[in-house]
Amino acid sequence: VWDDPEDKFQSLRKLYHEAINGPYEDFHKLEMNGDFKKIEDRLLSVSIMAPMKNGKSTLLNAILGQELLPNATQRCTAKISYIEHCEGIQGFEAKSIDENGASTEYLPCDMSVLKAWNSDPEVRHVRIRGSLPGVKVDDYRLQFVDTPGPDSAVHKEDQITIDRFLSDNSLPMVCYIVDRINSSEESYLSRLKEHMSRFGKQSEDRFIFVVSRMDQIEISKGDSKEANPIKTKIDEIRDDLRKLNILNPRIFPISAKIALKAREYLALDEEDKEEAESDIKKFHRGLKRIDSSLLEYTSVSSAIRNKIEAEVAEIKKKIDAGEDRRADDLRLAELLSGVPALEMAIEEYVTKYSVPARIYDAATIFDLGIQKAHAVETLVSQVDARQTSLEQ
């Protein structure tokens, strides 16, 4: 019996490396070694999914802390992109992978490079790496997967990749950006529902429904805390999901645009800074009118809620005292945007589930190896038994 799940995994890891040098040939095979190495790698993926123009690129740019991914009026995501959080890298680097699996070297990238790759028929996938400003994950590799939406024309292989991602036993997270649900989304969400029901509470934690563009909701002076357009929007989406039998959805209302403007503010020119300040003030003014925040409508744990509320209270106290006004204003805008709550929920999921998921995968690999090792012996025994029955 182990008190710490990590100790359990390390014990399995030690046993596996002993098995590699043991008598069972199947444990020596590269495929099985590769599977176990993948588990040791401590990689957790978070897939960002959305129908066309629901704000997926804006959310990812907010997480990146700068406007890097293409965000235009036409369909932008024609490739699956993998964005890995890597501490210590200045800026962002990227490489492309072609139809044959050949890849370029990692090179510094910007939006123009990614736009060119996105429209290049020879490019299948894109890998990006850099330091994500709001992500704090120790001892694990975290990557975001920018996937084409359900209404995008993508390779059949990409749809297979998405299905494989959803079925992965390591239970990667899914953030689905949802607006009012139309008929084209219903079948897609029904498929998500099948995956959500596989692992009970863990699946509920694993799937997050993001309601973006909260800054675009007009809040008038006559709105109240009890009756306001933000609450109405969240209630409508919850009802839409319940009609698809998604009964306890984790809903995160956010404004990715406000988070992005706050995080990239210092790199903006004066004209863009003025525009950012205007947008942030308007967003704050709307929330003040209803004496509320997006956090009140967000499905987070009490630990995350308490942490954010405490930081918001401390910042407001400093602002009232006139201390370091610019930095505090920007951090307050970030927190009120809802994006940090989403990032904290992802970190919480990593801490809560990643080690148990790795233990499950490691045990599965052991079972598979043992089954293969005894396969011939088992078959001979079954044939002998059937031969005896035939003779009788």
C-alpha positions as CSV (number, residue, x, y, z in Angstrom):
1,V,0.0,0.0,0.0
2,W,1.3,3.4,-1.0
3,D,0.3,6.7,0.7
4,D,1.5,8.8,-2.2
5,P,0.3,7.9,-5.8
6,E,3.6,9.2,-7.1
7,D,5.4,6.5,-5.0
8,K,3.1,3.9,-6.6
9,F,4.0,5.1,-10.1
10,Q,7.8,5.1,-9.3
11,S,7.4,1.5,-8.0
12,L,5.7,0.5,-11.3
13,R,8.4,2.3,-13.2
14,K,11.1,0.3,-11.3
15,L,9.3,-3.0,-12.0
16,Y,9.0,-2.1,-15.7
17,H,12.7,-1.4,-16.1
18,E,13.4,-4.7,-14.4
19,A,11.0,-6.4,-16.8
20,I,12.9,-4.9,-19.8
21,N,15.9,-7.0,-18.8
22,G,13.9,-10.0,-17.8
23,P,12.9,-13.2,-19.7
24,Y,9.8,-11.9,-21.5
25,E,10.7,-10.9,-25.0
26,D,7.6,-8.8,-25.4
27,F,8.8,-6.3,-22.8
28,H,11.9,-5.8,-25.0
29,K,9.9,-4.5,-28.0
30,L,10.3,-0.9,-29.0
31,E,6.5,-0.3,-29.2
32,M,5.9,-1.2,-25.6
33,N,9.0,0.7,-24.4
34,G,7.7,3.7,-26.3
35,D,4.3,3.4,-24.6
36,F,5.9,3.4,-21.2
37,K,8.3,6.2,-22.1
38,K,5.3,8.3,-23.1
39,I,3.8,7.8,-19.6
40,E,7.1,8.7,-18.0
41,D,7.1,11.9,-20.1
42,R,4.4,13.4,-17.9
43,L,2.7,15.1,-20.8
44,L,-0.9,16.4,-20.4
45,S,-2.8,17.8,-23.3
46,V,-5.6,20.3,-23.3
47,S,-7.7,20.4,-26.5
48,I,-9.4,23.7,-27.4
49,M,-12.4,22.9,-29.6
50,A,-15.0,25.3,-31.1
51,P,-17.2,25.8,-34.1
52,M,-16.0,28.4,-36.6
53,K,-15.7,32.0,-35.3
54,N,-16.5,31.2,-31.6
55,G,-13.3,32.8,-30.4
56,K,-10.9,29.9,-30.2
57,S,-7.9,31.7,-31.6
58,T,-8.5,34.7,-29.3
59,L,-8.6,32.4,-26.2
60,L,-5.4,30.7,-27.2
61,N,-3.7,34.0,-27.9
62,A,-4.8,35.2,-24.4
63,I,-3.2,32.0,-22.9
64,L,0.0,32.7,-25.1
65,G,0.0,36.3,-23.8
66,Q,0.3,37.8,-27.3
67,E,-1.5,37.8,-30.7
68,L,0.4,35.0,-32.3
69,L,-2.2,32.6,-33.8
70,P,-4.1,33.8,-36.9
71,N,-7.5,35.4,-36.1
72,A,-9.3,36.6,-39.2
73,T,-12.8,36.6,-40.7
74,Q,-12.2,33.5,-42.8
75,R,-11.6,29.9,-41.5
76,C,-8.2,30.1,-39.7
77,T,-7.5,26.7,-38.2
78,A,-7.0,24.3,-41.1
79,K,-4.2,22.4,-39.3
80,I,-3.9,20.8,-35.8
81,S,-1.4,22.9,-33.8
82,Y,0.3,21.7,-30.6
83,I,1.4,24.5,-28.3
84,E,3.8,23.3,-25.5
85,H,4.5,25.3,-22.4
86,C,8.3,25.5,-22.0
87,E,9.9,27.7,-19.3
88,G,12.9,29.7,-20.2
89,I,12.2,30.2,-23.9
90,Q,12.2,33.8,-25.0
91,G,9.3,34.4,-27.4
92,F,7.8,31.5,-29.3
93,E,9.4,28.9,-31.6
94,A,7.6,26.7,-34.1
95,K,8.2,24.0,-36.7
96,S,5.9,22.4,-39.3
97,I,5.4,18.7,-40.1
98,D,4.5,17.7,-43.6
99,E,2.3,14.9,-45.0
100,N,5.2,12.4,-44.8
101,G,6.1,13.2,-41.2
102,A,9.2,15.2,-42.0
103,S,9.6,18.4,-40.0
104,T,11.5,21.6,-40.1
105,E,13.7,22.8,-37.3
106,Y,12.3,25.0,-34.5
107,L,12.6,28.6,-35.5
108,P,11.3,31.9,-34.0
109,C,7.8,32.4,-35.3
110,D,5.2,35.1,-35.7
111,M,1.7,35.3,-37.1
112,S,2.9,35.7,-40.7
113,V,4.8,32.4,-40.5
114,L,1.8,30.5,-38.9
115,K,-0.6,32.0,-41.5
116,A,1.7,30.7,-44.3
117,W,1.9,27.2,-42.8
118,N,-1.9,27.2,-42.2
119,S,-2.6,27.7,-45.9
120,D,0.2,25.4,-47.2
121,P,-1.4,22.1,-48.4
122,E,2.0,20.3,-47.7
123,V,1.8,21.1,-44.0
124,R,-0.2,18.7,-41.8
125,H,0.6,19.8,-38.3
126,V,2.4,22.7,-36.5
127,R,4.2,22.5,-33.2
128,I,4.8,25.7,-31.2
129,R,6.7,26.1,-27.9
130,G,7.3,28.9,-25.5
131,S,6.6,30.2,-22.0
132,L,2.9,30.7,-21.2
133,P,2.5,33.7,-18.8
134,G,-0.5,32.3,-16.8
135,V,0.5,28.7,-16.5
136,K,2.2,27.3,-13.4
137,V,2.7,23.5,-13.7
138,D,5.7,21.8,-12.0
139,D,7.1,18.4,-13.0
140,Y,4.7,18.0,-15.9
141,R,4.7,18.9,-19.6
142,L,1.6,20.8,-20.6
143,Q,0.5,21.3,-24.2
144,F,-2.6,23.0,-25.7
145,V,-4.0,21.4,-28.9
146,D,-5.6,23.8,-31.3
147,T,-8.1,21.6,-33.2
148,P,-10.3,22.4,-36.1
149,G,-14.0,22.9,-35.2
150,P,-16.8,20.5,-36.0
151,D,-17.8,22.7,-39.0
152,S,-14.3,22.8,-40.5
153,A,-13.3,20.9,-43.6
154,V,-10.3,18.9,-42.3
155,H,-8.4,15.7,-43.2
156,K,-10.2,12.5,-42.3
157,E,-6.9,11.6,-40.5
158,D,-7.4,14.7,-38.3
159,Q,-10.8,13.6,-37.2
160,I,-9.3,10.2,-36.3
161,T,-6.7,12.1,-34.3
162,I,-9.4,14.0,-32.4
163,D,-11.3,10.8,-31.7
164,R,-8.1,9.1,-30.5
165,F,-7.4,12.2,-28.3
166,L,-10.9,11.9,-26.7
167,S,-10.5,8.2,-26.1
168,D,-7.0,8.5,-24.6
169,N,-6.8,6.7,-21.3
170,S,-4.7,9.5,-19.9
171,L,-7.9,11.6,-20.1
172,P,-6.6,14.8,-21.6
173,M,-8.7,17.9,-20.9
174,V,-11.2,19.4,-23.4
175,C,-12.2,23.1,-23.4
176,Y,-15.1,23.5,-25.8
177,I,-16.0,27.1,-26.6
178,V,-19.8,27.2,-26.8
179,D,-22.4,29.8,-27.8
180,R,-26.0,29.1,-28.5
181,I,-26.0,25.5,-29.9
182,N,-27.1,25.0,-33.5
183,S,-28.1,21.8,-35.2
184,S,-24.6,21.3,-36.8
185,E,-23.1,21.2,-33.3
186,E,-25.5,18.7,-31.8
187,S,-24.0,15.6,-33.2
188,Y,-20.5,16.8,-32.3
189,L,-21.6,17.5,-28.7
190,S,-23.4,14.2,-28.5
191,R,-20.0,12.5,-29.3
192,L,-18.4,14.5,-26.5
193,K,-21.2,13.4,-24.2
194,E,-20.3,9.8,-24.8
195,H,-16.7,10.4,-23.7
196,M,-17.9,12.5,-20.7
197,S,-19.9,9.5,-19.3
198,R,-16.9,7.1,-19.3
199,F,-15.2,8.1,-16.0
200,G,-17.8,9.7,-13.8
201,K,-16.6,12.7,-11.8
202,Q,-13.2,12.8,-13.5
203,S,-14.9,13.3,-16.9
204,E,-17.0,16.1,-15.4
205,D,-13.7,17.8,-14.3
206,R,-12.1,17.0,-17.6
207,F,-14.6,18.8,-19.9
208,I,-15.0,22.5,-19.6
209,F,-17.5,24.6,-21.6
210,V,-16.1,28.1,-22.2
211,V,-18.5,30.9,-22.9
212,S,-16.3,33.6,-24.5
213,R,-16.7,37.2,-25.5
214,M,-18.3,38.3,-22.2
215,D,-17.0,41.8,-22.9
216,Q,-19.4,42.1,-25.9
217,I,-22.4,41.7,-23.6
218,E,-24.1,45.1,-23.1
219,I,-24.9,45.8,-19.5
220,S,-27.3,48.7,-19.0
221,K,-27.8,50.8,-15.9
222,G,-31.1,49.1,-15.3
223,D,-29.6,45.6,-14.9
224,S,-29.2,44.1,-11.5
225,K,-27.2,41.4,-9.8
226,E,-30.3,39.1,-9.8
227,A,-31.4,39.9,-13.4
228,N,-28.6,40.7,-15.9
229,P,-27.6,39.6,-19.5
230,I,-24.5,37.7,-18.3
231,K,-26.7,35.5,-16.1
232,T,-29.3,35.1,-18.9
233,K,-26.5,34.0,-21.3
234,I,-25.1,31.4,-18.9
235,D,-28.6,30.0,-18.1
236,E,-29.4,29.7,-21.8
237,I,-26.3,27.8,-22.6
238,R,-26.8,25.5,-19.5
239,D,-30.3,24.7,-20.8
240,D,-29.0,24.0,-24.3
241,L,-26.4,21.5,-22.9
242,R,-29.0,19.9,-20.6
243,K,-31.2,19.2,-23.7
244,L,-28.3,17.1,-25.0
245,N,-28.2,15.3,-21.6
246,I,-25.1,17.1,-20.5
247,L,-26.5,17.6,-17.0
248,N,-23.7,19.1,-14.9
249,P,-21.6,21.1,-17.3
250,R,-18.6,23.0,-16.0
251,I,-19.2,26.5,-17.5
252,F,-16.5,29.2,-17.6
253,P,-17.6,32.6,-18.8
254,I,-14.6,34.6,-19.9
255,S,-13.4,37.5,-22.0
256,A,-10.3,36.4,-23.8
257,K,-10.0,39.7,-25.5
258,I,-9.7,41.6,-22.1
259,A,-7.1,39.1,-20.8
260,L,-5.1,39.4,-24.1
261,K,-5.1,43.2,-24.0
262,A,-4.0,43.2,-20.3
263,R,-1.2,40.7,-21.0
264,E,0.2,42.3,-24.1
265,Y,-0.4,45.9,-23.0
266,L,3.3,46.8,-22.4
267,A,4.2,45.7,-25.9
268,L,1.5,47.8,-27.6
269,D,2.1,51.2,-29.2
270,E,0.4,54.3,-27.7
271,E,-2.7,54.2,-30.0
272,D,-3.3,50.5,-29.2
273,K,-2.7,51.2,-25.5
274,E,-5.5,53.8,-25.5
275,E,-7.8,51.3,-27.2
276,A,-7.0,48.6,-24.7
277,E,-7.6,51.0,-21.7
278,S,-10.9,52.0,-23.2
279,D,-12.0,48.3,-23.6
280,I,-10.9,47.4,-20.1
281,K,-12.7,50.4,-18.5
282,K,-15.9,49.6,-20.4
283,F,-15.7,45.9,-19.2
284,H,-15.1,47.0,-15.6
285,R,-17.9,49.5,-15.7
286,G,-20.4,46.8,-16.9
287,L,-19.5,44.5,-14.0
288,K,-19.8,47.3,-11.5
289,R,-23.3,48.1,-12.7
290,I,-24.5,44.6,-11.6
291,D,-22.1,44.5,-8.6
292,S,-20.9,41.1,-9.9
293,S,-18.0,39.3,-11.5
294,L,-17.7,36.4,-14.0
295,L,-16.3,34.3,-11.2
296,E,-19.8,34.1,-9.7
297,Y,-21.0,32.2,-12.7
298,T,-17.9,30.0,-13.1
299,S,-17.7,26.3,-12.1
300,V,-14.5,26.3,-10.0
301,S,-13.4,24.7,-6.8
302,S,-13.6,26.6,-3.6
303,A,-9.8,26.7,-3.5
304,I,-9.6,28.5,-6.8
305,R,-12.5,30.8,-5.9
306,N,-10.9,31.8,-2.6
307,K,-7.5,32.4,-4.2
308,I,-8.9,34.7,-6.9
309,E,-11.2,36.6,-4.6
310,A,-8.4,37.2,-2.1
311,E,-6.1,38.5,-4.9
312,V,-8.8,40.7,-6.3
313,A,-9.5,42.2,-2.8
314,E,-5.8,42.8,-2.2
315,I,-5.4,44.6,-5.6
316,K,-8.5,46.7,-5.1
317,K,-7.1,47.7,-1.7
318,K,-3.8,48.8,-3.3
319,I,-5.6,50.7,-6.1
320,D,-7.6,52.6,-3.6
321,A,-4.4,53.5,-1.8
322,G,-2.9,54.7,-5.1
323,E,-0.1,52.1,-5.2
324,D,1.5,51.1,-8.5
325,R,-1.7,51.8,-10.3
326,R,-0.9,50.6,-13.9
327,A,0.4,47.1,-12.9
328,D,-2.5,46.6,-10.6
329,D,-5.1,47.7,-13.1
330,L,-3.7,45.2,-15.7
331,R,-3.6,42.3,-13.2
332,L,-7.2,43.1,-12.0
333,A,-8.3,43.1,-15.7
334,E,-6.7,39.7,-16.1
335,L,-8.4,38.2,-13.1
336,L,-11.8,39.7,-13.9
337,S,-11.6,38.3,-17.5
338,G,-12.0,34.8,-16.2
339,V,-8.9,33.4,-18.1
340,P,-6.8,32.9,-14.9
341,A,-9.6,30.9,-13.4
342,L,-9.6,28.6,-16.5
343,E,-5.8,28.2,-16.2
344,M,-6.0,27.4,-12.5
345,A,-8.7,24.8,-13.3
346,I,-6.3,23.2,-15.7
347,E,-3.5,23.2,-13.2
348,E,-5.8,21.7,-10.6
349,Y,-6.8,18.9,-13.0
350,V,-3.1,18.1,-13.6
351,T,-2.5,17.8,-9.9
352,K,-5.6,15.8,-9.1
353,Y,-5.7,13.3,-11.9
354,S,-2.4,13.1,-13.9
355,V,-0.6,10.7,-11.5
356,P,-3.5,8.3,-11.1
357,A,-4.0,8.3,-14.9
358,R,-0.3,7.4,-15.4
359,I,-0.6,4.6,-12.9
360,Y,-3.6,3.2,-14.8
361,D,-1.7,3.4,-18.1
362,A,1.4,1.8,-16.6
363,A,-0.7,-1.1,-15.1
364,T,-2.4,-1.5,-18.5
365,I,1.0,-1.8,-20.3
366,F,2.1,-4.5,-17.7
367,D,-1.1,-6.5,-18.3
368,L,-0.7,-6.3,-22.1
369,G,2.9,-7.4,-21.9
370,I,2.1,-10.3,-19.6
371,Q,-0.9,-11.4,-21.9
372,K,1.4,-11.3,-24.9
373,A,4.1,-13.2,-23.1
374,H,1.6,-16.0,-22.3
375,A,-0.3,-15.8,-25.6
376,V,1.3,-18.9,-27.2
377,E,1.1,-20.9,-24.0
378,T,-2.6,-19.9,-23.6
379,L,-3.4,-20.9,-27.2
380,V,-1.7,-24.3,-26.9
381,S,-3.7,-25.0,-23.8
382,Q,-7.0,-24.0,-25.6
383,V,-6.2,-26.2,-28.6
384,D,-5.4,-29.1,-26.4
385,A,-8.6,-28.7,-24.5
386,R,-10.6,-28.6,-27.8
387,Q,-8.7,-31.6,-29.2
388,T,-9.7,-33.6,-26.1
389,S,-13.3,-32.5,-26.6
390,L,-13.2,-33.6,-30.2
391,E,-11.7,-37.0,-29.3
392,Q,-14.4,-37.5,-26.7
